[in-house]
Amino acid sequence: MNLNKLKAHFDCDILINERMSNHTSYGIGGSVLAYIRPNNKNDLIKIIKMMNKKSNKAYYLGSGSNLLVNDKNINAFVITTARAIKDLKITNNIIYADSGVMLGKLVKESMKHKLTGLESLAGVPGTLGGALKMNAGAWGSEISNYLTSVEIVDAYGSVKTLKPIDLNFGYRNSSFSPKDFILSAKFKLESSSKENIKIKKAKASDGRKKTQPLKYRSAGSVFKNPCSNLAAGFLIEKSGLKGTKYGGAEISTHHANFFINHGNAKASDVAFLIRLSRKTVYERYGIMLDLELRTIGFKNNNLFPNA
Ligand SMILES: Cc1cc2nc3c(=O)[nH]c(=O)nc-3n(C[C@H](O)[C@H](O)[C@H](O)COP(=O)(O)OP(=O)(O)OC[C@H]3O[C@@H](n4cnc5c(N)ncnc54)[C@H](O)[C@@H]3O)c2cc1C
């Protein structure tokens, strides 16, 4: 990929040999070949088509709040719309938002228009694109609940509109192909009173503040809960691992499914705690925990069996 040509022909920011530690909530991650942030949709679509035509390895990211990136150099590009492609329009009870819109902004704007449905997601970091890919959720509500359509661009540069019926959304999971870049989405929300919406939002925000170590860098929950009435954090805590430290990383004493970075953690420190938790929980309870966070630059088979 000729980055100078890319820069000359398209409206995009390109950070060459950029450390991913600058773009992850963990503050961890080695360099990628280039971190590419197109500033408009047309150029984004063309760049994606070019990348795939030349068989370049590219990761499609949001704001890196659900990511563990290895410390080593990564022979791949990153393409993101975070903070760049971020139109948001509300007409009656229909919201249109680009994938680079931050989830917090989406929640705030829907509340301003007295629309209910998304307020439980208040405090979930990240972009709309990342939230849709992950089917982000909190306090019983998921981003896919009020979705009416999603616009994606595939590897060939074809833009498609998908309806919820075309997609499978599950617990922190969706059926978008890894080669689909999520461009935008529409939601249909219901009207409600400002007071009702505020109460629901306050419940979610207070719960988050009470239960999560928000002072520290993390990627949220490391593992998925094995089922709705069995939390991964509970199993890790009951295995005696809460507060376990390795290098600069720690299994939070506040919430055992949050592994925090004390400032100088390496990806390998977090990876060690991931392996330790999986092994210990498996030996005690016969349950193999599934990763919720996404990883880049690891040989999954070695580091995280079943990941
Ligand atoms: C303190 C904290 C609390 C959290 N609490 C919650 C919570 O309550 N509930 C919850 O669900 N999550 C939670 N998370 C995790 C995280 O915020 C969500 O998963 C979020 O939706 C990720 O968005 P992102 O833009 O940062 O995605 P990224 O981390 O950048 O990417 C996540 C995945 O989405 C893909 N992706 C991103 N953008 C696109 C795109 N445009 N097109 C195609 N694929 C894309 C990436 O390839 C990757 O696989 C928390 C994280 C933190 C740090």
The ligand as a MOL file (V3000), in Angstrom:
LIG
                    3D

  0  0  0     0  0            999 V3000
M  V30 BEGIN CTAB
M  V30 COUNTS 53 58 0 0 0
M  V30 BEGIN ATOM
M  V30 1 C -14.6990 0.8520 31.4530 0
M  V30 2 C -15.3690 0.0310 30.3820 0
M  V30 3 C -16.6810 -0.3910 30.5740 0
M  V30 4 C -17.3260 -1.1530 29.5910 0
M  V30 5 N -18.6130 -1.5420 29.8140 0
M  V30 6 C -19.2600 -2.2390 28.8540 0
M  V30 7 C -20.6430 -2.6240 29.0310 0
M  V30 8 O -21.2620 -2.3250 30.0440 0
M  V30 9 N -21.2380 -3.3370 28.0400 0
M  V30 10 C -20.5850 -3.6770 26.8850 0
M  V30 11 O -21.1920 -4.3050 26.0090 0
M  V30 12 N -19.2780 -3.3340 26.6920 0
M  V30 13 C -18.6120 -2.6310 27.6280 0
M  V30 14 N -17.3070 -2.2730 27.4250 0
M  V30 15 C -16.5930 -2.7360 26.2150 0
M  V30 16 C -16.6310 -1.7300 25.0340 0
M  V30 17 O -16.8880 -0.4320 25.4850 0
M  V30 18 C -17.6970 -2.1100 24.0020 0
M  V30 19 O -17.4690 -3.4010 23.4890 0
M  V30 20 C -17.7430 -1.1140 22.8270 0
M  V30 21 O -18.9310 -1.3050 22.1330 0
M  V30 22 C -16.5440 -1.2340 21.8860 0
M  V30 23 O -16.5830 -0.1290 20.9840 0
M  V30 24 P -15.2590 0.4020 20.2790 0
M  V30 25 O -15.6420 1.4280 19.2880 0
M  V30 26 O -14.2570 0.8120 21.2930 0
M  V30 27 O -14.8050 -0.9260 19.5290 0
M  V30 28 P -13.3370 -1.5210 19.3570 0
M  V30 29 O -12.8260 -1.9450 20.6940 0
M  V30 30 O -12.4990 -0.6050 18.5640 0
M  V30 31 O -13.6470 -2.8210 18.4900 0
M  V30 32 C -14.4350 -3.8610 19.0190 0
M  V30 33 C -14.7830 -4.8360 17.8850 0
M  V30 34 O -15.6140 -4.1950 16.9370 0
M  V30 35 C -15.0280 -4.2040 15.6290 0
M  V30 36 N -15.3600 -2.9120 15.0020 0
M  V30 37 C -15.2500 -1.6750 15.5560 0
M  V30 38 N -15.7220 -0.7360 14.7080 0
M  V30 39 C -16.0990 -1.3960 13.5890 0
M  V30 40 C -16.6800 -0.9810 12.3460 0
M  V30 41 N -16.9900 0.2910 12.0760 0
M  V30 42 N -16.9600 -1.9300 11.4170 0
M  V30 43 C -16.6750 -3.2230 11.6660 0
M  V30 44 N -16.1390 -3.6770 12.8240 0
M  V30 45 C -15.8660 -2.7830 13.7760 0
M  V30 46 C -13.5400 -4.4100 15.8800 0
M  V30 47 O -12.8990 -5.0320 14.7850 0
M  V30 48 C -13.5490 -5.3040 17.1250 0
M  V30 49 O -13.7670 -6.6490 16.7410 0
M  V30 50 C -16.6340 -1.5070 28.3990 0
M  V30 51 C -15.3120 -1.0700 28.2090 0
M  V30 52 C -14.6810 -0.3020 29.1800 0
M  V30 53 C -13.2810 0.1680 28.9470 0
M  V30 END ATOM
M  V30 BEGIN BOND
M  V30 1 1 1 2
M  V30 2 1 2 3
M  V30 3 2 2 52
M  V30 4 2 3 4
M  V30 5 1 4 5
M  V30 6 1 4 50
M  V30 7 2 5 6
M  V30 8 1 6 7
M  V30 9 1 6 13
M  V30 10 2 7 8
M  V30 11 1 7 9
M  V30 12 1 9 10
M  V30 13 2 10 11
M  V30 14 1 10 12
M  V30 15 2 12 13
M  V30 16 1 13 14
M  V30 17 1 14 15
M  V30 18 1 14 50
M  V30 19 1 15 16
M  V30 20 1 16 17
M  V30 21 1 16 18
M  V30 22 1 18 19
M  V30 23 1 18 20
M  V30 24 1 20 21
M  V30 25 1 20 22
M  V30 26 1 22 23
M  V30 27 1 23 24
M  V30 28 2 24 25
M  V30 29 1 24 26
M  V30 30 1 24 27
M  V30 31 1 27 28
M  V30 32 2 28 29
M  V30 33 1 28 30
M  V30 34 1 28 31
M  V30 35 1 31 32
M  V30 36 1 32 33
M  V30 37 1 33 34
M  V30 38 1 33 48
M  V30 39 1 34 35
M  V30 40 1 35 36
M  V30 41 1 35 46
M  V30 42 1 36 37
M  V30 43 1 36 45
M  V30 44 2 37 38
M  V30 45 1 38 39
M  V30 46 1 39 40
M  V30 47 2 39 45
M  V30 48 1 40 41
M  V30 49 2 40 42
M  V30 50 1 42 43
M  V30 51 2 43 44
M  V30 52 1 44 45
M  V30 53 1 46 47
M  V30 54 1 46 48
M  V30 55 1 48 49
M  V30 56 2 50 51
M  V30 57 1 51 52
M  V30 58 1 52 53
M  V30 END BOND
M  V30 END CTAB
M  END
